Amino acid sequence: MTELPDYNKISFPEYKAVPWEKLFPDSTDAARKLLKEFLVYPSDKRIKAKQALLHEYIFEYPAPCCECDLPKPNINKHGFLPNIPSPKLKISDKIDTITNYLTALHFSASNT
């Protein structure tokens, strides 16, 4: 790589590494360790999928649970669905409103 003609023309400043604990303060040591093992640049040194599935993080508490036991997100919090004034609209109006919203969302996503 040093033989490339523009090799010496580009330089990058050195930055101190930010500790994983500071980037992910709510994560466990095992979670940070697994993430660090995934984010290795040379792919031959990166953790393999089978190894990752046996990593201590996978077996940490809380154990996996049924999807029905997971907390439900507030859909309107991030604007995923429009705010529909429930009592005043008929069900057909609600369906039309949601259909129009989803059509517009699909249209805008397909144009990006």
C-alpha contacts under 8 A as a table, 3 or more apart, distances in Angstrom:
res1	aa1	res2	aa2	distance
1	M	4	L	5.63
1	M	7	Y	7.34
2	T	7	Y	5.82
2	T	8	N	7.94
3	E	7	Y	7.13
4	L	7	Y	5.37
5	P	8	N	7.86
6	D	9	K	5.28
6	D	10	I	7.27
7	Y	10	I	6.42
8	N	11	S	7.28
18	V	22	K	6.84
18	V	23	L	7.07
19	P	22	K	5.38
19	P	23	L	6.59
20	W	23	L	5.05
20	W	24	F	5.95
20	W	25	P	7.81
20	W	32	R	6.59
21	E	24	F	5.28
21	E	25	P	5.04
21	E	27	S	7.75
21	E	32	R	7.71
22	K	25	P	5.37
24	F	27	S	5.57
24	F	32	R	7.62
27	S	31	A	6.06
27	S	32	R	6.67
28	T	31	A	5.14
28	T	32	R	6.38
29	D	32	R	5.23
29	D	33	K	6.07
30	A	33	K	4.98
30	A	34	L	6.17
30	A	56	E	6.38
30	A	57	Y	4.95
31	A	34	L	5.23
31	A	35	L	6.20
31	A	57	Y	5.51
32	R	35	L	5.05
32	R	36	K	6.05
33	K	36	K	5.10
33	K	37	E	6.26
34	L	37	E	5.02
34	L	38	F	6.31
34	L	52	A	7.32
34	L	55	H	7.26
34	L	57	Y	7.04
35	L	38	F	5.08
35	L	39	L	6.25
36	K	39	L	5.19
36	K	40	V	6.91
37	E	40	V	6.00
37	E	46	R	5.96
37	E	47	I	5.55
38	F	46	R	5.77
38	F	47	I	5.79
39	L	46	R	7.13
40	V	43	S	6.80
40	V	45	K	6.73
40	V	46	R	5.20
41	Y	45	K	7.83
41	Y	46	R	7.27
42	P	45	K	5.57
42	P	46	R	6.58
43	S	46	R	4.98
47	I	51	Q	6.37
47	I	52	A	6.41
48	K	51	Q	5.22
48	K	52	A	6.14
49	A	52	A	4.98
49	A	53	L	6.26
50	K	53	L	5.24
50	K	54	L	6.69
51	Q	54	L	5.23
51	Q	55	H	6.27
52	A	55	H	4.93
52	A	58	I	7.92
53	L	58	I	6.50
54	L	58	I	6.77
54	L	59	F	7.95
55	H	58	I	5.70
55	H	59	F	7.34
56	E	59	F	5.37
56	E	60	E	6.44
57	Y	60	E	5.15
59	F	63	A	6.86
60	E	63	A	6.48
65	C	69	D	6.53
65	C	70	L	7.38
66	C	69	D	5.42
66	C	70	L	7.09
67	E	70	L	5.39
74	N	77	K	5.40
74	N	78	H	7.82
75	I	78	H	6.50
75	I	79	G	6.83
75	I	80	F	5.82
75	I	81	L	6.44
76	N	79	G	4.79
76	N	80	F	5.89
76	N	81	L	5.74
76	N	82	P	6.92
76	N	83	N	6.82
77	K	80	F	7.67
79	G	82	P	6.41
81	L	98	I	7.56
81	L	101	Y	7.72
82	P	98	I	7.44
82	P	101	Y	7.38
84	I	94	K	7.18
85	P	88	K	6.20
85	P	89	L	6.73
86	S	89	L	5.84
86	S	94	K	7.92
87	P	90	K	7.82
89	L	92	S	7.96
89	L	93	D	5.81
89	L	94	K	6.33
90	K	93	D	5.21
90	K	94	K	6.43
91	I	94	K	5.04
91	I	95	I	6.21
92	S	95	I	5.06
92	S	96	D	6.15
93	D	96	D	5.05
93	D	97	T	6.09
94	K	97	T	5.06
94	K	98	I	6.17
95	I	98	I	5.21
95	I	99	T	5.94
96	D	99	T	5.02
96	D	100	N	6.01
97	T	100	N	5.23
97	T	101	Y	6.18
98	I	101	Y	5.02
98	I	102	L	6.10
99	T	102	L	5.18
99	T	103	T	6.03
100	N	103	T	5.09
100	N	104	A	6.15
101	Y	104	A	5.20
101	Y	105	L	6.10
102	L	105	L	4.89
102	L	106	H	5.99
103	T	106	H	5.11
103	T	107	F	6.06
104	A	107	F	5.00
104	A	108	S	6.10
105	L	108	S	5.25
105	L	109	A	6.13
106	H	109	A	5.12
106	H	110	S	6.11
107	F	110	S	5.25
107	F	111	N	6.45
108	S	111	N	5.30
108	S	112	T	6.77
109	A	112	T	5.53
